[in-house]
Amino acid sequence: MATVNWANQPEDHDYPAAASYLSLLAPTETVDRVISALQAAPVVTFKAKDVVRAAHLPMLKADNFHVDRDLKKIKDGKALSPILLVRGSGENGTHLVIADGYHRTCAVYCNSEDDDIHAKIVDWA
């Protein structure tokens, strides 16, 4: 098991990628508010196993092209970009949304489910 290194902030292209995905789930005005909030949010940590469970997404296998690429980055000691999350609601049964970083999440989980994931997280606002 390799140590996962994290960049201090998400890469600039992560925000448009998150907006593109979120635009499938919410109107433009909501997406714009969420992206602005994500840009201002601090980076925090969560266990990989908790992110996967809260998102209710299937785990991609290590042989997935993008997961494999991120696993190689982990092995080579290269920093991963923090993931971008939108909090679900236990009150209405919505799940955590991985707005950007699904493959990175799966790669970190494959490395060790107990590894920390660095992320920015906001509410739907």
C-alpha positions, -999 to 999 in steps of 0.1 A, spaced: 0 0 0 14 33 -11 10 66 7 -15 89 -11 -2 124 -17 -27 152 -22 -24 186 -39 -34 216 -17 -62 226 -41 -82 211 -69 -69 217 -104 -86 245 -124 -102 221 -148 -119 202 -120 -145 229 -115 -159 230 -151 -159 192 -150 -180 193 -118 -203 219 -133 -208 197 -164 -218 167 -143 -240 187 -118 -258 204 -148 -274 169 -153 -288 171 -118 -298 207 -112 -306 239 -130 -278 263 -141 -285 288 -112 -281 261 -86 -250 247 -103 -234 281 -104 -240 286 -67 -226 252 -58 -195 257 -79 -189 291 -63 -193 276 -29 -169 247 -38 -142 272 -49 -144 290 -16 -147 259 6 -117 246 26 -102 212 19 -112 186 45 -106 148 48 -128 118 49 -121 81 48 -123 66 13 -148 39 26 -171 66 40 -172 86 7 -180 55 -13 -207 44 11 -223 79 13 -223 82 -25 -240 48 -31 -219 44 -62 -204 11 -75 -167 8 -71 -147 8 -103 -121 -19 -105 -84 -12 -105 -82 -22 -141 -105 6 -152 -83 29 -174 -88 60 -152 -85 42 -119 -54 25 -131 -39 58 -141 -46 73 -107 -32 42 -89 0 47 -109 1 83 -97 -3 71 -61 25 45 -65 47 72 -81 41 96 -53 24 122 -75 -2 144 -59 -39 138 -66 -63 167 -69 -88 169 -40 -123 157 -50 -154 179 -51 -185 168 -32 -220 179 -28 -236 168 5 -266 145 4 -294 148 30 -303 121 55 -336 140 59 -348 134 24 -327 104 15 -304 120 -11 -269 106 -15 -236 123 -15 -227 135 -50 -191 131 -62 -192 161 -86 -156 155 -97 -131 129 -86 -150 96 -89 -120 78 -105 -96 92 -79 -120 81 -51 -120 46 -65 -82 45 -69 -77 56 -33 -102 30 -21 -84 4 -41 -51 14 -25 -67 12 10 -103 18 20 -90 34 52 -70 60 33 -80 96 37 -95 114 8 -90 152 6 -121 170 -6 -141 201 -7 -177 196 3 -207 219 2 -245 217 5 -267 221 -26 -274 257 -12 
